[in-house]
Amino acid sequence: MEGPLNKVSQFASRDLSCFFSPTSIAVVGASDDAAKWGHVIAKQALRSTKRPVYLINSRSSEVLGHQTFARLVDVPTGPDVAVLAVPVKVLSESIDDALAAGVKGLIVITAGLGEVDGAGIDAQRDIVTRVRAAGAALIGPNCLGLVDNANEVFLASNAFEVGSVALLSQSGNLALELQEWFADFNLGFSRFISIGNQADVTLVDLIENSIDDPNTKAIAIYVEDFNDGRGFVKAARRAHDVGKPVVVLAAGSSGSASRSAQSHTGALTSDRRVIEAACELAGVSLVNTPRELVIALQAGLQPRRANGSRVGVVTDGGGHATVASDLLEARGFLVPSLSAETQADLRSHLWPQSTVANPVDLAGYGEQDPNSYADVVIRLLHESDIDAVLMSGYFGGYSSPNPFAQGLDQLEIAAARSIAEAVMAQNKPLSIQTMYPDSPAIAELSAVGVTAHNAIEDAIASLTHSKSLVLGELPNEIDSELPIEGLTYCDLMPVIESKGITTPGMRVVKNREEVIQAAEAFTAPYVLKANGLLHKTDLGGVALNLVDRENLLSEFDRMRAQIDASSYSVEPMVDSINGVELIVGLTQDPRFGAVLLVGMGGIFTEVLKDSVLALAPVGVEKAREMLLSLKGSPLLCGHRGRPAVDIESAAKAIAKLSSLAAAHPEWSEFEVNPLLVTPNGATALDVRVAL
């Protein structure tokens, strides 16, 4: 299971029709023992009325009241697909038997292979080689099975309620939990596929196939190993392009990548940040919990999208207004003040104690006139400066059994109908949090696809995943280059220069005579560096602003006495007035390939932790976008009287550096820190590479 390291995936959709529309099915290892997988899968498989199901058991002539066959080759007509629920010790023999019978699709439930040890990996690879040589395909091993509800393919241990979501999961138990959450949101499954070890058929293959499935309207994924990260991005983008939202719950991504970081870049590039960058590029909703996954699916299946982050908030209590506003802003939304004209219009529908700036708090007026909710919500839905509306609190309570709301039920239901008509007439999402989600008024809104949530955080999560997405360009193709002989600072700086990136120029020195020659070659002030050291500044290996030759020689003597460096270099001091130091780094992710990091640089890089990631290599436009997305971007654009730096030169340098580093997959980490950007251009001041 090795992902691509140095090129954008190129793949064609595989023909997996044998799994989803087979003419006949076999269950190998079928059993009457309820504790065995062969029992529960055979029981599910026999639910289908569309095709024959053959049960294979070498020890019993009958299972679940059906005739069995000792071997697959004994079946009169070779089945298209076979489920193998057998012990690992007989799996290889069962694979050979299935291939001899002409089976084209194998679903291997058996565990104990690639997920266990090196011997298991070797055995798994051998099986896949034989399967592919026979022109067949294999899902698993170590999987829970497959279900396609529309085609009555029931080859998993559990039944899954019919619906329009394809679930691709590396966890069987999580799939069962999601089924419970789906029921709460009136969602169901078009299909369920347990992807297991992805030894042959991969997550990418199944995304591609689900895109082409007419019964699938959205794709939900639980994944622990993306396998082919670049392929995942391309497949998910195609799903986005055809209007099928993809929601991903990615596990095992909380820690740093399993390597010893040898640079700032390595320390700042966590697995999670790489996945976030990939999902953003893919147009995927990345979630943190099973519940949020279902909320994101529900939001993604709605036709209405928020084209921005400005939210109008409607409540009938100050507490709900404050909590909603705080949570919205924490999620990156804005709660902007409404125009004077809009506020005047809203005030005409409410009483004096209501607040109308945004949030709009009815302040108890809902009890006087439930239609005031409709007046406010409809006005906000039509407001050009608002992208989405959040209603939080009591709405729904007047039409519920409530001794304090006598006679208001029909008024609230009428208000809900008015809101529903307004929602249907335009393209903005309305999200609701209510204490009464089962009330008749809320049912009116549910009928037009507006979901009501008990918890405010769920209502806001729904808005988060209803945002329209504008996908960036895919990374440029990577043209690999021959490895570079030397990898010291002195070797690399000329390489940087050869790619059109400005450097100060430098001379390598090993003795005082060479230091004097370097001083004559450059104009003071000077910089002296001890080369081949990690974090050389901390070790006293960088001396700046050396004003004359004597000062340079003195520092050289000090460094040589205190630091065991492979060599030293002399450079002219670059004018850093009005400059900003950036870091540009690249790491090789085992699943997503080359990953670029751009951030605020210099010696405080790891303290500031102000950086962004992208799959590499990037073009100038993407590099510019990354720079402007930094928290410190105001420093680049001119701040408190300082002139703006040359962002265009910085973006061009970043694009060139990303192409250079991505072309060398043997470099596990590459870093230019700092890249000094001034109003007059961008200059690479230091570079290091780790193999």
LUMRO-440075 format. One line per field, with one value per residue (C-alpha): residue in one letter; x, y, z. Coordinates in Angstrom, 2 decimals. Example, Ala and Ser with C-alpha at 12.3 -4.5 7.8 and 13.67 -1.06 7.14 Angstrom:
! LUMRO-440075
residu <- A|S
X <- 12.30|13.67
Y <- -4.50|-1.06
Z <- 7.80|7.14
***
This chain:
! LUMRO-440075
residu <- M|E|G|P|L|N|K|V|S|Q|F|A|S|R|D|L|S|C|F|F|S|P|T|S|I|A|V|V|G|A|S|D|D|A|A|K|W|G|H|V|I|A|K|Q|A|L|R|S|T|K|R|P|V|Y|L|I|N|S|R|S|S|E|V|L|G|H|Q|T|F|A|R|L|V|D|V|P|T|G|P|D|V|A|V|L|A|V|P|V|K|V|L|S|E|S|I|D|D|A|L|A|A|G|V|K|G|L|I|V|I|T|A|G|L|G|E|V|D|G|A|G|I|D|A|Q|R|D|I|V|T|R|V|R|A|A|G|A|A|L|I|G|P|N|C|L|G|L|V|D|N|A|N|E|V|F|L|A|S|N|A|F|E|V|G|S|V|A|L|L|S|Q|S|G|N|L|A|L|E|L|Q|E|W|F|A|D|F|N|L|G|F|S|R|F|I|S|I|G|N|Q|A|D|V|T|L|V|D|L|I|E|N|S|I|D|D|P|N|T|K|A|I|A|I|Y|V|E|D|F|N|D|G|R|G|F|V|K|A|A|R|R|A|H|D|V|G|K|P|V|V|V|L|A|A|G|S|S|G|S|A|S|R|S|A|Q|S|H|T|G|A|L|T|S|D|R|R|V|I|E|A|A|C|E|L|A|G|V|S|L|V|N|T|P|R|E|L|V|I|A|L|Q|A|G|L|Q|P|R|R|A|N|G|S|R|V|G|V|V|T|D|G|G|G|H|A|T|V|A|S|D|L|L|E|A|R|G|F|L|V|P|S|L|S|A|E|T|Q|A|D|L|R|S|H|L|W|P|Q|S|T|V|A|N|P|V|D|L|A|G|Y|G|E|Q|D|P|N|S|Y|A|D|V|V|I|R|L|L|H|E|S|D|I|D|A|V|L|M|S|G|Y|F|G|G|Y|S|S|P|N|P|F|A|Q|G|L|D|Q|L|E|I|A|A|A|R|S|I|A|E|A|V|M|A|Q|N|K|P|L|S|I|Q|T|M|Y|P|D|S|P|A|I|A|E|L|S|A|V|G|V|T|A|H|N|A|I|E|D|A|I|A|S|L|T|H|S|K|S|L|V|L|G|E|L|P|N|E|I|D|S|E|L|P|I|E|G|L|T|Y|C|D|L|M|P|V|I|E|S|K|G|I|T|T|P|G|M|R|V|V|K|N|R|E|E|V|I|Q|A|A|E|A|F|T|A|P|Y|V|L|K|A|N|G|L|L|H|K|T|D|L|G|G|V|A|L|N|L|V|D|R|E|N|L|L|S|E|F|D|R|M|R|A|Q|I|D|A|S|S|Y|S|V|E|P|M|V|D|S|I|N|G|V|E|L|I|V|G|L|T|Q|D|P|R|F|G|A|V|L|L|V|G|M|G|G|I|F|T|E|V|L|K|D|S|V|L|A|L|A|P|V|G|V|E|K|A|R|E|M|L|L|S|L|K|G|S|P|L|L|C|G|H|R|G|R|P|A|V|D|I|E|S|A|A|K|A|I|A|K|L|S|S|L|A|A|A|H|P|E|W|S|E|F|E|V|N|P|L|L|V|T|P|N|G|A|T|A|L|D|V|R|V|A|L
X <- 0.00|2.43|1.26|2.84|5.72|6.70|4.01|0.36|-1.72|-2.88|-5.63|-8.56|-11.80|-11.78|-14.68|-16.14|-19.58|-19.13|-19.42|-22.52|-24.58|-23.49|-25.49|-24.81|-23.05|-21.13|-20.38|-17.30|-17.25|-21.05|-22.00|-24.87|-22.71|-24.15|-20.78|-19.06|-18.89|-19.87|-23.22|-24.25|-23.08|-24.79|-27.99|-27.84|-26.92|-29.98|-32.28|-31.78|-34.41|-32.59|-29.95|-28.82|-26.74|-24.42|-23.20|-19.79|-19.05|-16.83|-18.15|-21.92|-24.38|-26.82|-26.53|-29.48|-31.76|-29.99|-27.89|-24.13|-21.21|-17.87|-15.87|-16.51|-15.49|-18.42|-20.99|-22.78|-22.34|-19.31|-20.50|-19.43|-18.57|-17.54|-17.30|-14.47|-15.11|-12.52|-9.59|-6.36|-4.63|-6.94|-7.37|-4.74|-6.30|-9.76|-8.47|-7.10|-10.39|-12.35|-10.12|-10.35|-14.15|-13.99|-14.93|-14.24|-14.84|-13.57|-14.63|-12.18|-13.46|-10.45|-8.06|-4.47|-2.56|-1.16|-2.40|-0.39|3.27|5.79|4.89|1.25|2.17|4.08|1.20|-1.24|0.90|1.15|-2.64|-3.19|-0.65|-2.56|-5.93|-4.80|-3.12|-6.50|-8.21|-10.17|-10.49|-10.37|-11.97|-10.24|-8.86|-9.79|-13.10|-16.74|-18.22|-20.36|-23.99|-25.73|-29.35|-30.72|-29.30|-30.02|-26.40|-26.32|-22.80|-22.09|-22.89|-25.62|-28.47|-28.23|-31.31|-32.03|-31.06|-28.76|-25.41|-22.50|-20.44|-16.84|-15.35|-12.23|-14.14|-17.06|-18.20|-18.06|-20.32|-22.83|-22.67|-23.19|-26.31|-27.79|-26.87|-28.26|-31.63|-31.74|-31.33|-33.60|-30.63|-29.99|-27.46|-27.27|-24.35|-21.84|-18.34|-15.83|-12.50|-10.29|-6.61|-7.12|-4.74|-6.24|-9.43|-8.70|-10.63|-9.98|-11.49|-14.61|-15.06|-14.85|-17.37|-19.75|-19.66|-21.00|-23.68|-27.06|-28.44|-25.67|-26.17|-23.37|-20.27|-19.28|-15.79|-14.12|-10.44|-7.31|-4.99|-5.60|-3.20|-3.12|-3.56|-3.24|-5.69|-8.11|-7.93|-8.65|-11.53|-13.13|-12.88|-14.77|-17.47|-17.66|-17.89|-20.89|-22.65|-22.05|-20.70|-17.91|-17.54|-14.45|-13.77|-10.02|-8.57|-5.02|-4.07|-3.57|0.18|3.11|4.21|6.20|9.61|12.23|11.80|15.12|13.87|11.25|9.15|9.21|8.17|5.26|3.83|1.52|-0.49|-3.70|-2.58|-1.65|-5.07|-6.75|-4.85|-5.71|-9.40|-9.63|-8.15|-10.52|-13.68|-14.23|-15.89|-13.41|-15.07|-13.95|-16.71|-19.27|-22.06|-20.51|-20.10|-23.86|-24.56|-22.20|-23.94|-27.34|-26.07|-24.32|-27.44|-29.43|-29.71|-29.04|-25.48|-23.94|-21.79|-19.98|-19.49|-21.95|-24.71|-27.89|-28.87|-32.49|-33.37|-35.98|-33.52|-30.23|-28.52|-29.15|-28.00|-24.70|-23.88|-24.74|-22.60|-19.61|-19.74|-20.24|-17.18|-15.15|-16.06|-14.90|-18.28|-19.09|-22.14|-22.14|-24.16|-27.21|-27.72|-29.71|-32.45|-32.76|-32.76|-35.53|-37.59|-37.12|-38.01|-41.33|-42.27|-41.08|-41.45|-39.03|-37.05|-36.13|-32.58|-32.16|-28.46|-27.57|-28.16|-31.84|-33.33|-37.13|-36.81|-40.08|-42.08|-42.49|-45.08|-47.01|-46.86|-45.20|-45.31|-42.58|-40.14|-41.23|-40.98|-37.37|-36.17|-37.69|-36.11|-32.70|-33.03|-33.51|-30.73|-27.88|-25.27|-26.25|-25.18|-27.04|-29.52|-29.38|-32.50|-31.87|-33.97|-37.69|-39.28|-41.36|-42.45|-45.71|-47.10|-45.92|-47.97|-47.12|-49.31|-47.62|-48.43|-52.20|-53.81|-50.49|-50.03|-51.73|-50.02|-46.62|-47.42|-48.50|-45.22|-43.28|-45.10|-44.21|-40.56|-40.64|-41.97|-39.20|-36.54|-37.79|-37.75|-34.04|-30.66|-29.57|-29.38|-31.44|-30.20|-32.28|-31.52|-34.63|-35.72|-38.72|-37.39|-40.44|-43.07|-45.61|-44.09|-40.64|-42.22|-43.31|-39.68|-38.39|-40.69|-38.66|-35.29|-34.52|-33.10|-33.67|-31.01|-31.23|-27.73|-26.53|-23.11|-24.84|-26.82|-23.62|-21.78|-24.58|-23.93|-20.21|-20.75|-23.31|-20.75|-20.12|-16.61|-14.37|-11.70|-8.13|-5.96|-4.45|-0.69|1.50|2.93|6.24|9.23|11.77|15.39|18.58|19.79|22.18|25.65|26.32|23.73|25.59|24.60|27.48|26.32|22.68|22.91|24.25|21.37|18.90|20.51|20.34|16.55|16.31|16.08|18.11|20.79|23.39|26.30|28.89|32.42|33.36|36.28|38.40|41.26|42.10|43.66|40.43|38.47|40.61|40.04|36.29|36.34|38.01|35.40|32.42|31.53|31.16|29.22|29.62|27.86|29.80|28.12|29.24|27.86|26.39|24.68|20.99|19.70|23.13|21.98|21.33|24.88|26.54|27.16|25.84|27.49|25.75|26.67|30.44|31.56|35.08|37.71|39.15|35.70|35.16|38.51|37.83|34.46|36.03|38.61|35.87|33.66|36.51|37.51|33.95|32.14|33.06|31.71|32.39|33.09|32.37|30.98|31.27|28.45|27.64|25.05|21.70|19.79|16.81|15.26|11.46|11.92|9.88|11.38|9.47|9.98|9.46|9.69|8.72|8.28|7.43|4.24|3.97|0.39|0.02|3.52|5.21|3.72|4.69|4.78|4.87|4.97|6.41|10.08|13.34|14.47|10.94|9.25|8.30|7.19|4.92|3.55|2.02|2.09|-0.11|0.22|-0.51|0.19|3.23|4.39|2.35|2.09|2.55|-1.16|-1.41|1.81|0.37|-2.85|-0.84|1.08|-2.06|-3.73|-1.06|-2.01|1.06|0.05|-0.56|3.21|3.61|1.04|2.41|1.61|1.71|3.57|5.91|5.99|4.53|7.03|7.30|4.70|4.90|8.64|8.02|5.27|7.49|10.34|8.00|6.66|10.20|11.35|8.31|9.04|12.72|12.04|9.15|11.43|13.71|11.67|14.88|14.77|12.60|12.76|13.78|13.78|14.69|14.59|14.60|13.41|13.83|11.21|11.67|10.01|12.75|12.47|12.99|16.32|17.00|19.35|19.64|18.79|19.01|18.02|17.52|17.55
Y <- 0.00|2.60|6.08|8.26|10.43|12.44|12.82|13.72|10.56|9.47|6.91|5.64|4.45|0.69|-1.45|-2.65|-3.55|-7.19|-6.07|-3.92|-5.73|-9.37|-12.07|-14.44|-14.47|-16.98|-16.90|-18.99|-20.06|-19.97|-21.42|-22.20|-21.03|-17.62|-16.56|-16.74|-14.07|-16.69|-17.04|-13.39|-12.56|-15.60|-14.63|-11.13|-12.32|-14.59|-11.55|-10.73|-11.88|-10.64|-13.37|-16.81|-17.01|-20.03|-21.11|-22.79|-25.10|-28.18|-29.83|-29.47|-30.15|-27.53|-24.06|-21.87|-24.40|-24.03|-26.52|-25.94|-26.73|-28.03|-25.73|-22.80|-24.79|-27.11|-24.33|-24.92|-21.33|-19.41|-16.48|-12.91|-12.09|-14.17|-13.22|-15.03|-15.42|-18.09|-18.49|-16.87|-20.26|-21.37|-17.97|-18.50|-21.82|-20.19|-17.38|-19.90|-21.79|-18.59|-17.55|-21.05|-20.74|-17.49|-15.14|-11.52|-9.81|-11.01|-9.48|-10.74|-10.53|-12.47|-10.54|-11.25|-10.06|-6.62|-5.09|-7.54|-7.84|-8.07|-11.66|-10.66|-7.82|-10.24|-12.72|-9.91|-8.71|-12.25|-12.64|-9.32|-10.25|-13.45|-11.69|-9.00|-11.57|-13.28|-10.01|-9.94|-7.35|-7.65|-5.55|-5.91|-7.97|-7.27|-5.69|-5.93|-6.40|-4.53|-3.45|-1.91|-1.34|-0.46|-3.63|-5.85|-6.78|-7.57|-8.81|-7.35|-8.43|-5.82|-4.30|-0.58|1.59|2.67|6.22|8.25|8.29|6.03|5.20|4.11|3.13|1.56|0.77|-1.60|-0.55|3.12|2.34|0.82|3.91|6.15|4.17|5.32|8.96|8.69|7.70|10.88|13.01|10.96|9.84|6.42|4.49|3.92|1.63|0.70|-0.53|-1.55|-0.75|-2.71|-2.79|-1.40|-4.07|-3.91|-1.85|1.48|4.36|6.29|3.49|3.42|7.20|7.13|4.30|6.00|9.20|7.19|5.47|7.10|6.16|7.99|11.71|12.17|10.27|9.79|8.52|7.25|6.73|5.86|5.55|7.64|5.38|7.49|11.05|12.80|10.38|11.09|14.83|14.36|11.93|14.13|17.16|15.24|14.46|18.17|19.07|16.77|18.02|15.06|16.37|14.39|14.40|12.89|11.80|11.12|9.26|8.93|12.44|14.20|13.74|14.81|12.64|9.59|11.04|12.99|16.58|18.07|21.57|24.13|22.82|19.26|20.45|22.54|20.12|17.72|14.96|16.84|20.03|18.09|16.43|19.80|21.29|18.32|18.38|22.12|21.59|18.67|20.55|18.10|18.75|17.50|16.73|15.69|13.40|10.93|13.31|16.20|13.92|13.38|17.10|17.91|15.37|16.80|20.31|19.18|17.50|20.73|22.79|26.11|27.39|30.31|32.37|34.07|34.14|36.89|35.51|37.15|35.87|35.80|34.95|35.75|36.03|37.75|34.58|32.71|35.74|36.00|32.29|32.05|35.07|33.81|30.38|31.78|33.99|31.11|29.14|31.96|33.54|37.24|38.72|42.13|45.12|45.62|48.77|51.67|51.05|47.38|48.16|50.71|48.18|45.51|47.94|48.64|44.98|44.71|46.53|49.09|46.68|44.49|44.89|45.01|45.64|41.89|39.70|40.54|39.78|39.89|40.27|38.50|39.91|36.40|35.74|38.81|37.96|34.69|36.07|38.51|35.62|35.37|39.15|39.17|35.95|36.85|40.31|38.83|36.21|39.04|41.20|41.57|41.90|38.59|35.18|32.89|33.08|31.37|31.22|30.13|29.58|29.30|29.08|25.89|26.24|28.01|25.12|22.50|21.49|24.48|26.11|29.47|29.54|29.06|30.12|30.83|27.46|28.27|31.66|30.03|27.36|30.12|31.94|28.74|28.37|31.93|31.27|28.03|29.86|32.46|29.78|28.01|31.25|32.01|30.32|31.19|28.55|28.86|26.90|26.46|25.61|25.10|23.65|22.15|20.30|18.01|20.75|21.19|24.55|23.00|20.22|22.85|23.90|20.33|19.69|22.12|20.73|23.01|20.88|21.90|21.05|20.72|22.10|25.48|24.04|21.59|24.36|26.34|23.25|22.86|26.41|25.71|22.81|24.66|27.19|27.34|26.21|27.66|25.09|26.18|24.85|21.40|21.31|21.61|18.41|17.39|16.88|14.91|15.99|14.03|14.09|16.92|15.75|17.97|19.02|21.51|25.15|26.00|23.44|24.48|28.25|28.10|25.70|28.23|30.93|28.74|28.64|32.41|33.14|36.00|35.19|37.48|35.61|33.92|32.58|29.35|29.87|27.48|29.70|33.33|33.87|32.84|35.09|38.06|37.18|37.01|40.39|41.90|40.34|41.84|45.21|45.51|44.92|41.13|38.00|34.95|31.54|28.17|25.61|22.14|22.96|22.66|25.92|27.50|30.82|29.16|27.75|31.07|30.03|33.23|36.63|39.60|43.14|42.71|46.23|45.62|42.99|42.98|42.40|39.54|37.91|38.20|36.43|33.74|33.01|32.83|30.47|28.19|27.90|27.28|25.42|22.26|23.23|21.53|24.92|28.61|31.13|34.88|36.92|40.59|41.82|42.29|45.49|44.32|47.73|47.45|43.74|40.76|37.32|34.34|30.60|28.44|24.70|21.42|17.93|14.62|13.17|9.37|9.66|13.14|13.62|17.02|19.47|23.15|25.31|29.12|31.19|34.02|33.07|33.80|32.59|32.85|30.58|27.85|30.41|32.32|29.18|31.39|29.21|27.67|24.47|23.41|20.39|21.21|22.45|25.64|28.45|32.13|32.75|30.07|31.30|34.82|33.47|31.63|34.77|36.86|34.21|34.45|36.17|38.33|39.36|43.00|43.24|42.36|44.87|47.82|48.42|51.57|53.63|50.90|50.44|47.27|44.59|43.12|40.36|39.50|38.75|36.68|34.68|34.01|32.87|30.56|29.02|28.36|26.92|24.62|23.30|22.76|20.90|18.83|17.68|16.05|13.41|12.22|15.42|14.55|18.18|21.33|24.79|28.35|30.34|33.20|34.35|38.08|40.16|43.93|46.62|45.89|42.10|38.71|37.17|33.64|34.02|30.42|26.95|23.42|19.95|16.69|13.31
Z <- 0.00|-1.19|-2.14|-4.83|-3.73|-6.73|-9.33|-9.67|-9.94|-13.35|-13.16|-15.16|-13.62|-13.10|-14.17|-10.87|-12.23|-11.17|-7.53|-7.89|-10.52|-10.48|-12.26|-9.37|-5.99|-3.91|-0.17|0.62|4.24|4.63|8.00|10.33|13.25|14.17|15.62|12.23|9.52|6.97|8.71|8.93|5.40|3.91|5.73|4.29|0.80|0.68|1.09|-2.59|-5.06|-8.15|-8.58|-7.43|-4.25|-3.91|-0.48|-0.27|2.65|2.34|5.52|5.32|2.52|3.77|5.39|6.39|4.68|1.33|-0.59|-0.39|-2.69|-1.47|-3.75|-6.03|-9.08|-8.31|-8.87|-12.21|-13.41|-12.24|-10.06|-10.88|-7.27|-4.30|-0.64|1.14|4.88|5.58|7.99|6.79|6.55|3.71|2.04|-0.65|-1.66|-1.71|-3.95|-6.44|-6.39|-7.06|-9.95|-11.44|-11.29|-13.30|-10.45|-11.43|-8.08|-4.71|-1.39|1.21|4.79|6.09|8.35|9.34|6.27|5.45|8.69|10.83|9.85|7.04|6.22|5.96|3.59|1.37|1.34|0.52|-2.38|-3.74|-3.67|-5.45|-8.14|-8.87|-8.84|-11.27|-13.55|-13.83|-14.81|-11.55|-8.75|-4.96|-2.22|1.14|2.74|6.35|5.40|6.46|3.00|0.52|0.10|-2.92|-1.95|-5.38|-6.93|-3.90|-3.36|0.36|1.08|4.52|8.05|8.50|6.54|5.73|5.30|1.73|0.78|-1.44|0.41|-0.50|2.59|2.01|5.35|6.80|9.97|10.20|13.67|12.72|9.77|12.17|14.38|11.35|10.49|13.80|13.11|9.58|10.99|13.11|9.97|7.67|5.59|4.11|2.06|-1.67|-0.94|1.74|0.98|3.63|1.99|4.38|3.49|-0.04|-1.32|-4.81|-5.16|-3.50|-2.01|-5.23|-7.34|-5.18|-5.22|-9.00|-9.20|-6.76|-8.82|-11.75|-9.64|-10.44|-7.02|-5.13|-4.43|-1.83|-0.71|2.94|3.77|6.91|6.13|8.04|5.02|1.90|0.00|-3.18|-1.89|-5.24|-6.80|-3.95|-4.68|-8.38|-7.79|-5.12|-7.40|-10.08|-7.53|-6.69|-10.38|-10.93|-7.79|-5.46|-2.13|-0.46|3.34|4.97|8.53|8.62|11.58|12.84|11.75|15.08|15.42|13.31|10.44|11.47|10.85|12.76|11.63|10.54|9.78|10.79|7.90|9.20|12.65|11.35|8.78|10.64|9.06|9.85|8.13|4.99|4.95|5.45|2.51|0.30|1.25|0.60|-2.85|-3.45|-2.45|0.40|3.77|6.38|9.72|13.19|14.45|13.11|14.10|12.19|9.20|9.10|9.60|6.73|4.49|5.31|4.50|1.34|-0.01|0.25|-2.93|-1.19|-0.74|1.14|-1.21|1.67|5.43|6.47|8.71|9.91|13.36|14.59|18.19|20.82|23.69|24.38|25.61|22.39|20.39|22.29|22.18|18.49|17.60|19.57|17.96|14.47|14.75|16.18|13.03|10.77|10.08|10.28|12.03|10.32|11.37|9.16|7.11|8.57|6.02|6.97|10.68|10.19|8.26|10.95|13.73|12.03|12.62|16.24|19.55|21.07|23.24|20.25|18.90|15.15|14.42|14.07|15.89|15.63|19.05|19.17|22.96|23.70|20.78|19.36|22.05|20.94|17.26|16.07|12.54|13.60|13.14|9.52|9.03|10.22|8.58|5.21|5.34|6.09|3.36|0.88|2.33|-0.20|2.57|4.21|2.86|5.28|8.15|11.53|13.70|17.28|20.37|20.94|17.48|17.36|20.96|20.19|18.15|20.69|23.73|25.89|28.56|27.92|24.22|24.17|20.90|19.13|17.45|14.14|13.99|14.35|11.74|9.36|10.06|9.33|6.00|5.07|5.91|3.91|0.84|1.16|1.51|-1.62|-3.59|-3.21|-2.80|0.74|3.46|6.63|9.63|12.78|16.37|18.45|21.74|19.90|16.81|16.65|16.60|13.77|12.81|12.37|10.31|7.79|7.37|7.29|4.35|2.22|3.34|6.29|9.09|12.70|15.29|19.05|19.57|18.34|17.44|15.07|13.41|12.86|11.60|9.06|7.84|7.68|5.31|3.20|1.97|-1.75|-2.65|-5.32|-6.10|-6.70|-9.50|-9.16|-8.53|-11.58|-12.99|-11.44|-13.71|-11.73|-11.93|-11.40|-7.80|-6.98|-5.99|-2.97|-0.43|1.72|1.92|-0.38|-2.95|-2.83|-3.10|-6.70|-7.54|-6.15|-8.27|-11.39|-11.03|-11.29|-7.56|-6.16|-3.55|-1.92|-3.52|-1.33|-1.05|0.73|3.10|5.16|6.36|7.08|3.65|1.93|4.29|3.20|-0.46|0.12|1.89|-1.16|-3.48|-1.63|-0.20|3.59|5.75|5.68|6.89|8.12|8.41|9.76|7.32|7.83|11.13|12.07|13.62|13.21|14.71|18.08|18.05|17.31|13.71|12.09|12.44|10.82|9.91|10.19|9.34|7.98|7.19|10.72|12.22|9.73|10.58|14.30|13.98|11.76|14.48|17.12|15.11|14.17|17.84|19.12|16.34|14.47|11.03|7.70|6.09|6.41|3.96|3.54|2.00|1.56|4.08|2.35|3.09|5.15|5.82|5.45|4.71|5.91|6.47|5.07|5.25|2.16|2.80|1.24|2.67|1.04|2.47|2.02|0.72|-0.78|-2.18|-2.24|0.29|0.28|3.41|3.28|6.44|8.43|8.71|10.42|13.83|15.31|12.76|15.24|17.81|15.43|13.73|11.05|7.95|5.27|3.23|-0.33|-2.49|-4.62|-6.98|-7.13|-9.65|-9.00|-8.43|-5.74|-4.11|-3.96|-2.43|0.24|1.15|1.50|3.68|6.38|9.62|9.13|5.61|6.69|7.15|3.48|2.31|4.28|7.93|10.07|7.52|6.26|2.49|0.98|-0.01|-3.50|-3.13|-6.83|-6.60|-3.48|-5.21|-8.23|-5.97|-4.02|-7.24|-8.51|-5.17|-5.00|-8.50|-7.67|-4.43|-5.81|-8.64|-6.06|-4.20|-2.55|-0.48|2.52|3.66|1.79|3.29|2.42|5.64|5.46|2.09|2.63|0.84|0.59|-1.53|-4.10|-4.46|-2.82|-1.80|-0.51|2.47|3.64|2.36|3.70|2.54|4.43|2.71
***
